[in-house]
Amino acid sequence: MAVTGFRRRVVALTVLSATAVVAILVVVSHVLLSGVTDADAHDLARTRAEAVAANVTAVGGRVVLTENSSEALDEVAWVYADGHLIDGNVPASVVERVEALAASQRTQTAAVDNYLLYAQKVPIDGHHVMVIVRVDLTPYETSEQRSLTLSLILGGLAILLAGGVAHLVVRRALRVVHEMAALADDWSHHEPGRRFDLGVPRDEFGELGRTLDHLLERVDTALADERRLTDEIAHELRTPLTVLRGEAQLAQLSGEPVAPEAVLSEVDRLNAAVTTILGAARARSDAGTRCDLGSAARQAIAGRAVEVAFRGRIEVAVAADVVVSLLSPLLENGLRHARSRVWITARNQGEALVVDVLDDGPGFDSAAVDRVFEAGVTGADGYGLGLPVVRRIATSAGVEVRAIADGRGHVEVTLPAARATT
């Protein structure tokens, strides 16, 4: 319905525009033709009057015609001398108007019914001589009417043609758009990797193809993110659950109760994984949010053997739960690979605060340091899927995180420093 409505609007607009153009052209052409026919009628009247005036002369004090005019000319040309008709037959329907023109002292024209009357003064000393001719305007008006009728017919055909062409063009264009949209929708569900790949846009369809390619790319990225998140959730939850199941089976086989410390440790780990994943889904950087870095770091450490190599209150413009969600997986990863020591430092860097999470383990491979935050990428001993979760949280919160290959475990977390309040 919407497509049909759009097509109708375009066709209606085209017909309206064509009608306006045709109307203007018809009016202009009719005005021009009327001017041309009027000029032709006046030229004919002037020619007739000059032809008659050339035969008028004075002989013996009387005004006479040197040549007798034809009967046909007598019906359309009349000569008045000193107020008296000396040649021609004036029809009764125009006699009053002709006599008024004969009495005038200047050359002029007048319209009576469908006739043009033209009066021309003939210069003869001692006499007032006027030559008056009549031109029938019926042929000129008939020509104008025929031209107007033909213009209206051609204009109507042009309007119909414009509407038909607009309908066909819009229908074809919308069919292409519909087909491209249908293909993009089908690809987004079944073949997210397919693209139009139309190259550099040369017209609107090329731009549409590029836009749909970008949309498909975002859909593909969203699906990949969804799959990665599923992998992260599965991995982060599977490990503590596996340990809990192993402890329970061991207790079942040995007949001894499960050690509370082991259960609590894995439950804490499970809770930390769930908290981290939720943080990744909810993390946002809100204006005015701030927290104490030391307090957030102690929450992330949660009793682990981690040193904090800074003192005092350091405020960052990030929510505490986001900092905890960022540091917890990094500390877990550091403890898993460290030989004996994991520690956290903090340093200022312009308007930002850089938190270094360090351990004395083998560190990151320099060849893969740029990819350690990608799901499924592991080093020699494995980096774990906690690092992709960290990248997800950092991206959501507007925080930068990167791994450093310097011969030890080293991850930099760049947080915006909180501005001093007045």
Disulfide bonds with the S-S distance in Angstrom:
none
